[in-house]
Amino acid sequence: MVILALAGKRLPLPAALKLTEALRGALLKSCPQPIPEWVSGHDVDGRASTRSHVALLPLPFVGSEYADGRLMGVALALPRDLDQIEAARVLEPWLRDAHGQPRPLRLFDGQWLECAAELETREQPPHSLRLETWTGPSQRWASVTPVVLDRHFDGPDKWEQAAEAVKTSCERAGLPRPLEVLLHPVSLIAGVPKSNEFPWIKRKKDGGRMHHTHAVIVFGEPVQGPVLVGAGRFRGYGLCRPLLQRGDNHA
């Protein structure tokens, strides 16, 4: 993970989708041509990539008594098999200036979102901007941004069907199949808004809304994060945080 700290206008956690879209736009604009598949998520013919590509994660202040859910940073989760030299070739000129110092990045969506991001280099960054906060390992994870379901479910057992779909989504993301998935409109992480306070992600084919929900995911063994699940996992939705047995009480 490459972690960037945010400065400027305070953004609430439901602005996560706009933030990750602005960050992706800035990355694509600065990227050397041709844009690598691990960055764009598309192959040379413009089709959705079948290979791992970068995911963009909002990093909010959540998980403590005083957490207010504001976005403190944003991160790029790089594919585990990505060559470090290739990653540096693309990212270093974007993130650092000619002297090797962090380069301020202006993120703007053309409307109301405007802030600055800069590579996090402090020895003791806030807990929300530390790698281990989002990577665990842990057996129990709870969503910080809603998990987007890949289809709509009907019938008296629709929530059981949806939970099974989330388990399958975990496997699709390279994680073990969970022992249990619990779905609820409220997150178990303090400071996280209800799922209905987050904007919908729309299907590309028809513009329809994709349903989303908060989740608790229980694996049979400790899992190393980041844990990103669901149809929006590359865009900042479906981000989970380790759920400690005695509560997650860090700021």
C-alpha positions in Angstrom: 0.0 0.0 0.0 1.1 3.5 -0.8 -0.5 5.9 1.7 -1.2 9.6 1.0 -2.2 12.1 3.6 -5.0 14.6 2.8 -5.0 18.4 3.4 -7.5 21.1 2.7 -11.2 20.9 2.8 -12.5 18.3 5.3 -14.2 15.5 3.5 -16.8 13.1 5.1 -16.4 9.4 4.6 -19.4 9.2 2.2 -17.3 11.3 -0.2 -15.0 8.3 -0.6 -16.2 7.5 -4.1 -15.6 11.0 -5.4 -12.2 11.0 -3.8 -11.0 7.8 -5.3 -12.4 8.8 -8.7 -10.4 12.1 -8.5 -7.3 10.2 -7.4 -7.6 7.8 -10.3 -8.0 10.6 -12.8 -4.9 12.3 -11.5 -2.9 9.0 -11.7 -4.1 8.3 -15.3 -3.3 11.9 -16.3 0.3 11.6 -15.1 0.9 8.0 -16.1 3.5 7.3 -18.9 2.0 6.1 -22.2 0.9 3.5 -22.9 -0.9 3.2 -19.5 0.0 -0.1 -17.9 -2.8 -2.6 -17.4 -2.1 -2.7 -13.7 -3.0 1.0 -13.5 -5.9 1.3 -15.9 -7.6 -2.0 -15.1 -8.1 -2.6 -18.9 -6.1 -4.6 -21.4 -4.7 -3.2 -24.7 -8.1 -3.8 -26.4 -10.0 -1.8 -23.8 -11.6 -4.8 -22.1 -11.7 -5.2 -18.4 -8.5 -6.7 -17.2 -8.4 -10.3 -15.8 -5.2 -9.5 -14.0 -4.8 -7.8 -10.6 -4.7 -4.0 -10.8 -4.4 -1.1 -8.4 -7.2 -0.5 -5.9 -7.9 2.9 -4.3 -8.8 3.1 -0.7 -10.2 5.9 1.5 -8.6 6.1 4.9 -11.0 7.7 7.4 -10.7 8.5 11.1 -12.9 5.7 12.5 -12.6 3.0 15.2 -12.4 5.1 18.4 -14.6 6.8 20.8 -14.1 10.2 19.3 -14.0 9.1 15.6 -15.9 11.4 13.3 -15.5 9.5 10.0 -13.6 12.3 8.2 -11.2 11.3 5.5 -7.6 11.6 6.6 -5.9 9.9 3.7 -6.2 7.7 0.6 -4.1 4.8 -0.4 -3.1 2.8 -3.5 -3.2 -0.9 -2.9 -0.8 -2.4 -5.5 -1.0 -5.9 -6.8 1.0 -8.3 -4.7 2.8 -9.7 -7.8 3.7 -6.2 -9.2 7.4 -5.7 -9.9 8.8 -3.0 -7.6 10.9 -1.4 -10.3 7.8 -1.1 -12.6 5.8 0.4 -9.7 8.6 2.9 -9.0 8.8 3.8 -12.8 5.2 4.8 -12.8 4.6 6.2 -9.3 7.8 7.9 -8.3 7.7 10.8 -10.8 4.0 11.4 -9.8 4.6 11.2 -6.0 8.0 12.9 -5.6 9.7 15.9 -7.1 13.2 16.1 -8.7 14.7 16.3 -5.2 12.9 13.2 -3.9 10.5 15.2 -1.7 6.8 14.4 -1.7 5.0 16.2 -4.4 1.6 17.9 -3.5 -1.2 16.5 -5.6 -4.3 18.6 -6.3 -7.5 16.4 -6.4 -10.5 18.1 -8.0 -13.7 16.5 -9.4 -14.8 19.6 -11.4 -17.6 20.3 -8.8 -17.2 20.5 -5.0 -14.5 18.1 -4.2 -11.1 19.8 -3.9 -8.2 18.8 -1.6 -4.5 18.1 -1.7 -2.8 14.7 -1.2 0.8 14.1 -0.4 2.9 10.9 0.2 2.8 10.1 4.0 6.4 10.1 5.3 6.0 11.0 9.0 7.7 8.6 11.5 4.6 8.5 13.6 1.5 9.2 11.4 -2.0 9.1 12.8 -3.3 5.6 13.4 -5.6 5.9 10.5 -2.7 6.4 8.1 -0.6 3.4 9.3 -0.3 0.3 7.2 -1.0 -2.1 10.0 -4.3 -0.5 10.8 -5.7 -1.8 7.5 -3.7 -5.0 7.0 -4.1 -6.9 10.3 -3.8 -9.8 10.3 -7.2 -10.7 11.8 -9.9 -13.4 11.6 -12.7 -10.8 11.9 -13.2 -7.8 9.7 -15.9 -5.2 9.5 -16.7 -2.9 6.6 -15.8 0.8 6.7 -17.3 1.5 3.3 -20.3 -0.6 2.1 -19.9 -3.8 0.3 -21.4 -3.6 -3.2 -23.5 -6.6 -4.2 -23.0 -7.8 -7.8 -26.7 -8.5 -8.3 -30.1 -8.0 -6.6 -31.6 -10.8 -4.5 -35.3 -11.6 -3.9 -37.3 -14.0 -1.8 -37.5 -14.8 1.9 -33.8 -15.9 2.0 -32.4 -12.9 0.1 -30.0 -11.9 2.8 -28.7 -15.5 3.1 -28.2 -15.4 -0.7 -26.4 -12.0 -0.4 -24.1 -13.3 2.3 -23.1 -16.2 0.1 -22.4 -13.8 -2.7 -20.1 -11.8 -0.4 -18.3 -15.1 0.5 -17.8 -15.8 -3.2 -16.6 -12.2 -3.7 -13.9 -12.8 -1.0 -12.7 -15.8 -3.0 -12.7 -13.7 -6.2 -10.5 -11.2 -4.4 -7.9 -13.9 -3.6 -9.1 -14.4 0.1 -10.2 -17.6 1.8 -13.9 -18.3 1.7 -15.3 -16.9 5.0 -16.9 -19.1 7.6 -19.6 -16.4 8.2 -20.8 -13.2 6.7 -23.3 -10.9 8.6 -24.9 -8.1 6.7 -26.4 -5.0 8.3 -27.0 -1.3 7.5 -24.8 -0.3 10.4 -21.1 -0.9 10.7 -19.5 -2.3 13.8 -16.6 0.2 13.4 -17.2 3.4 15.4 -17.6 6.6 13.4 -18.7 4.9 10.2 -22.0 6.2 8.7 -24.9 3.9 7.9 -24.7 2.2 4.5 -27.6 4.3 3.1 -25.6 7.5 3.6 -23.1 6.4 0.9 -23.8 7.2 -2.8 -24.8 4.3 -5.0 -22.4 2.8 -7.5 -24.2 2.4 -10.9 -24.0 -0.5 -13.3 -22.1 0.4 -16.5 -24.5 -1.5 -18.8 -27.8 0.2 -17.8 -27.0 2.8 -15.2 -29.0 1.0 -12.5 -28.2 1.2 -8.9 -26.1 -1.6 -7.3 -27.2 -2.4 -3.8 -24.7 -2.1 -1.0 -24.6 -3.0 2.7 -22.2 -3.1 5.7 -20.8 -6.5 6.6 -18.9 -8.4 9.2 -16.7 -11.1 7.7 -15.3 -14.0 9.8 -12.6 -16.2 8.4 -11.4 -19.5 9.7 -7.9 -18.2 10.2 -6.2 -14.8 10.4 -6.1 -13.0 7.1 -3.6 -10.4 6.0 -5.2 -7.3 4.5 -6.1 -5.1 3.0 -9.5 -6.8 2.8 -11.4 -5.4 -0.2 -14.6 -7.2 -1.3 -17.6 -6.6 -3.5 -18.2 -5.1 -6.9 -16.7 -1.7 -5.8 -13.5 -3.0 -4.3 -11.2 -1.2 -6.8 -13.0 2.1 -6.2 -12.9 2.4 -2.4 -16.1 0.4 -1.5 -16.0 -2.9 0.4 -13.0 -1.7 2.5 -12.8 -3.6 5.8 -10.8 -3.0 9.0 -9.7 -5.6 11.5 -12.3 -6.1 14.2 -10.6 -6.8 17.5 -12.2 -9.0 20.1 -12.2 -6.3 22.7 -13.2 -3.5 20.4 -11.2 -1.4 18.0 -10.1 1.6 20.1 -7.4 3.3 18.2 -7.7 6.8 16.7 
